[in-house]
């Protein structure tokens, strides 16, 4: 009974894990599909008071001009350096733009294009903090470990948009930079698969409990039977 109960419990646990993997796969597929949608105008989804619609993880287009004096090197753990530049909109707000990554052998951040431009990229939320040696605020090219809006707000005086965009590989190449890796926000998985996973884990817990009860009951019955036989003798 113990072996059978353990086998049933482990099977149910595996089924729960399998359903959770299906849920995560559908989340990733949903995020990838959002990133492949046609670009929309960013200011249609981000209002002047900072309210944000359903736009994170989607392609957007925005009109403005780069502020060449406001650039940040974002150094990842693998040593890749993303070039983050301030992009000023007509209303004075600034959108951080990941223009691409430095190519091997490059040491200085390249100057962004001048004049009014329309830039298109994936709109992303502020990234989590990452350990890195940071230069003091006020230096020409401070260094960050991630695109953190709270850190940028300490060095950039303008009002920041509630997110940033990452340019496509083609747009990065046109500015002499390599493609920046995207970290898409989680999409929507299937609630049904998540429910199935939880259901299997509840069944596994019940099977483990009932196995323990049966084994304990049989063990006690065996002990009482042995004691009874000894008393009769």
N, C-alpha and C positions, 0 to 999 in steps of 0.2 A: 504494500500500500504506500509506503514511504517513497519507494522508487517511482511508482506510477504517478503519485502526486507531484513529485519533483519534476518529472518529465512534462506533465501537463502545465505546471507553473512556468517552466522555462519556455515552453512553446508559446504560451500566451504573452510572455514578456517579449519574445522575439517578434511576434505579430504586432505588438504595440510599437516596437522600434521601427519595424518596416513601415507601418502606417505614418509614423512621424517623419520618416525619410521622404515618403511620398508628399507629405504636407510641405516640407522644406523645398523639395524639387519644384512644386507648383508655385511656391513663393518666388523662387529664383526665376522661373519662367515668366511669371507675371511682371517682375521687375525688368526683365530683358525686353518684354513686349512694350512696356511704358517708354523705355529708352529709344525704341524704334519708331515711335509715333512722329507725325509731321510736327515741325516746330510751331509754337504759338508765341504770341507777344507776351513777354514777361509781365509788363505793367498791367495787363488785363487780369492778372492773378495775384499780384502783390500791390495792395492799395497804399495810399500815402500814409495811412496810420500804422502800417506794418502788418496788417492782416494778410494771411497767406492762404490761397485756395489750394485745390488739389493739383499741385504743380511739381512737387519734389520728385526727382527721378525722370522728368520729362524734358524733351528738347525745347528750348526757348530761344527767342531772338530779342535783342535789345540794341538800342541806338545810343551812342555816346562817344566819349573820347578817352583815350588812355592818359593817365597821369604818370609820366615816365619817372618822376622823382619818388613815386610811391610803389616800390617793388619789394617783394619778400621771397627769399629762398626757402622752400619747404623741403627739408631733407628727411627722407624716409629711412627706415632701419636698414634697407639694402643699399643705401648710398645714393639712390636716385634723387635728383634735385628737381622739384617742380618749380616753375617760375610763376609766381602769383603777382598780378599787377592790378592796381586800382583802375576801375573804369567808371568815369563820372557820367551820370545821366543828366538830362536837360533840367530836372528839378533839383539838382545839386547832390542827390544821393549817390553813393559809390557802391558799385558791385565788384567784389573781388573776382578776378578771372584767372583761372589756371590756364596759361597760354600754351603749356607743354612742359617737357623736361629738357634739361641741358644735355646736349650730345656729349659722348665721351671725349675728353680732352678740353672741353670748354670750362672756363673758370669764372667768367663774368656773366652777369645776367644781361641778355641782349636788350637793346632799346626797343620799346613797342612801336608799332606804326603810329604816325601822327595824323591829326585831323579827325573829323567825325566819321565813325564807322558803324556798321551793323555787325554785331557778333552773335554767333549762334553756338549753343552748347547745352549740356545737360545741367539743369538746375539742381543743386544738392544742398543739404543742410550742413550746418557747422559740424566739423569732425571732432572726435574725442581727443582729449589731450594725449600727447605722445612725448616721451622723454627726448630731449635734445638740448645741446648747448645753445642758448639764445644770446644774441648781442643786446646791448642796452637800448632801450627805446630812444628814438631820435636819430639813430645811425641810418645811413643811406640804404643799406640792404640788410635789415634784421633777418635772423634765421629762426624758423619754427620747425617743429616736428610734425605738425599737421595744420590743416586750414581751420584754425580756431578763430571765430569772429570776435570772441571776447579779448583775445590777445591782439588782434588787428585794431580793435577799437582803442587800444592804449597808444598806438603809434600813428594811426590815421585819424585826422581831426574831423572828417566829414561823417555824416550819418550813414551807417552801413545798411545795405539791404539784408534781409534775413536769410541769407544763403549765398552761394557762389556758383559760377558755372565753370565747366571744363570744356575746352574747345575740342573739336574733332581732330583726328590724325591729320587730315588734309589741311585744316586751318593752322594747326601747329607747325606743320612742315612749311607753310607759306611764310611763317615768321622765323624760320631757321631753327625750330625746336622739334624734338621728338614727341611721340604720342605719350600722353599721360594716362596712367592706368585709372580706370573708373572704379569706385566703390559704391555700387548702387544701393539705395535704401531698400529695405525688405518690401516685397510686394505682398499681394493678398494670396494666401494659400487656401486650400479647400477646408472649410470648417468641418465638413463631413469627415475628412481624413483625420483631423485633429480629434474629433469626437470618437472615431473608431479606436485611435491610439489610447485615449483615456479609458475607453470601455474595456479594451483588452487588459490594461494594467489593473483595473478594478477586478476583473475576473481572475487574474493571476494572484492578486492578494487574497481573494476569497478561496481559491484553490489551495493556496499555501496554508491558510487558516484551517480549512476543513481537513486537510491532510494531517496537520498537527493534532487536531481534535480526535480523529480516528485512531491515529497511532497511540495517542495518550490513553484513549479509552480502552483499546485492545490491550495495551500494556498493563493497565490497572486490573482488567479482568483476568489476565494471565497471572498476575501477582496474587489476587484473591483466590483464584483456583488452586494455586500451589499451596497457599496457607491452609485452605480447607482440607486438602489432601493430607497435609502434615498433621492436622488436628485429628483426623479420622484414624491415622496410623497410631 
